[in-house]
């Protein structure tokens, strides 16, 4: 599929969908352009900065955490979009199109390694990121890179793997627009795996 561009905008057609953010990303990955103001995932709604409660109770009742304290800790660690917008646009990115806020890539581990090496090419710094195996597409790879302006990788989460069905050998990368040129330059400059 295509890389997916994510853009947060003030204008667009009022649109509600019952589909989850991660499902909509998969549709864009397969060629569709999608614009929406409200999507169907309660965790995604919170992460994307909508007027939604933090999902402590949802996490606890899902059985993913031993107790309410662990569920609250997990919910408290979620990324939360810190910008105002009215609509989200998701679209397949073709060629040198750079009119997005965040670029989402679904990669195997070897390609993810190359991405990290390309980022490190410029300053030698290791990539530092955190994963909780939750809110991977919406939080770890969309909101976190948008907020921090840093490359983020995620191993995925139960929800996105269940609902959008990307393959078990894929992980997700989120690249803020500001880093795309540096990463492309790094990819063009670093040696290949078997060089």
C-alpha positions in Angstrom: 0.0 0.0 0.0 0.9 3.7 0.0 2.4 5.8 2.7 -0.5 7.7 4.4 -0.5 11.5 4.9 -2.3 12.9 7.9 -3.4 16.5 7.9 -5.3 18.4 10.6 -7.4 21.2 9.1 -9.9 23.9 10.1 -12.1 23.4 7.0 -13.7 20.5 5.3 -17.0 18.7 5.0 -18.8 17.8 8.3 -18.4 14.1 8.4 -19.0 11.4 11.1 -17.9 7.8 10.7 -18.3 4.8 12.9 -15.0 3.5 11.6 -11.9 3.7 13.8 -9.0 6.0 13.0 -6.7 3.0 12.3 -9.3 1.5 9.9 -9.5 4.8 8.0 -5.7 4.9 7.8 -5.8 1.4 6.1 -8.4 2.7 3.6 -6.0 5.6 2.8 -3.1 3.1 2.6 -5.1 1.3 -0.1 -5.7 4.4 -2.2 -8.7 6.3 -0.7 -8.8 9.9 0.4 -10.8 10.4 3.6 -11.9 13.5 5.5 -13.8 13.3 8.8 -14.6 15.4 11.8 -15.5 12.5 14.2 -14.4 8.8 14.1 -15.7 5.8 16.0 -13.0 4.9 18.5 -13.3 6.2 22.0 -9.6 5.9 22.7 -8.8 7.5 19.3 -11.2 10.3 20.2 -9.3 11.1 23.4 -5.9 10.8 21.7 -7.0 13.0 18.8 -7.9 15.8 21.2 -11.7 15.5 20.9 -14.0 16.1 23.8 -13.8 12.6 25.0 -13.0 11.2 28.5 -9.6 9.6 29.2 -10.2 5.9 28.7 -9.3 4.6 32.2 -12.5 2.6 32.6 -12.5 1.2 29.1 -8.9 0.0 29.6 -9.8 -1.7 32.9 -12.9 -3.4 31.6 -11.1 -4.6 28.5 -9.0 -7.0 30.7 -5.7 -5.7 29.4 -4.6 -4.5 32.9 -4.5 -6.2 36.3 -6.3 -3.5 38.1 -7.8 0.0 37.9 -4.5 1.6 38.9 -2.6 -0.1 36.0 -5.4 0.9 33.6 -5.3 4.5 34.8 -1.5 4.5 34.4 -1.8 3.2 30.8 -4.5 5.8 30.0 -2.5 8.6 31.5 0.5 7.7 29.3 -1.5 8.1 26.1 -0.5 10.9 23.7 -3.0 13.7 23.5 -3.1 16.1 20.5 -2.3 19.6 21.6 -3.7 21.6 18.7 -7.1 22.7 17.6 -8.6 21.4 14.4 -12.0 20.6 12.9 -11.2 17.9 10.4 -8.7 15.1 9.8 -7.7 14.3 6.2 -6.1 10.9 5.4 -4.7 10.3 1.9 -2.3 8.1 0.0 1.0 9.9 -0.5 2.5 9.5 -4.0 5.9 10.7 -5.2 7.2 13.9 -3.5 3.9 15.1 -2.0 4.6 16.9 1.3 1.4 18.6 2.1 0.8 16.5 5.3 1.4 17.0 9.0 2.5 13.4 9.7 3.5 10.6 7.3 2.5 7.1 8.4 4.5 4.1 7.0 3.8 0.4 7.6 7.2 -1.4 7.6 8.9 -4.6 8.3 11.6 -4.5 11.0 14.5 -4.2 8.4 12.9 -1.2 6.8 12.2 0.3 10.2 15.9 -0.1 11.0 16.9 1.7 7.9 14.5 4.6 8.8 16.1 4.9 12.2 19.6 4.8 10.7 18.6 7.5 8.2 17.5 9.7 11.0 20.7 9.0 13.0 22.8 9.8 9.9 22.7 13.5 10.6 23.7 13.7 14.3 24.5 10.2 15.5 21.8 10.3 18.1 19.8 7.2 18.9 16.1 7.2 18.3 14.3 7.4 21.7 10.6 6.4 21.8 8.2 4.7 24.1 5.7 2.0 23.4 2.9 0.7 25.5 1.3 -1.4 22.8 -1.8 0.9 22.9 -3.1 3.6 20.6 -0.3 2.8 18.2 -1.6 4.3 14.9 -3.5 7.2 16.4 -1.3 8.0 19.4 2.2 6.6 19.1 2.6 7.3 15.3 0.2 10.2 14.6 -0.2 12.4 17.7 3.3 11.9 19.2 5.2 12.9 16.1 2.9 15.8 15.6 3.4 17.0 19.1 7.1 16.3 19.5 8.3 16.8 15.9 10.2 13.5 16.3 10.2 10.2 14.4 8.2 7.5 16.2 8.0 3.8 15.8 5.3 1.4 17.2 5.1 -2.3 17.4 1.3 -1.9 17.0 -1.6 -2.4 19.4 -4.3 -5.0 19.8 -7.0 -2.6 18.6 -5.3 -1.5 15.4 -4.1 -5.0 14.5 -7.6 -6.4 15.2 -9.6 -3.7 13.3 -7.3 -2.7 10.5 -5.6 -6.1 10.0 -2.1 -5.0 9.0 0.2 -8.0 8.9 1.9 -9.3 12.0 5.3 -8.7 10.5 4.6 -4.9 10.1 5.3 -2.1 12.5 4.3 1.5 12.1 6.4 4.6 11.7 5.1 8.2 12.1 7.2 11.0 10.6 6.5 14.6 11.2 6.6 16.7 8.0 9.6 18.6 9.3 11.8 15.5 9.2 11.0 14.1 5.8 13.8 15.8 3.9 16.4 14.7 6.5 15.2 11.1 6.4 15.2 11.0 2.6 18.7 12.4 2.5 19.8 9.9 5.1 18.2 7.0 3.2 20.0 8.1 0.0 23.4 8.3 1.8 23.6 5.4 4.2 25.0 2.0 3.0 22.5 -0.8 2.2 22.1 -3.7 4.5 24.5 -5.9 2.6 26.9 -3.2 1.4 
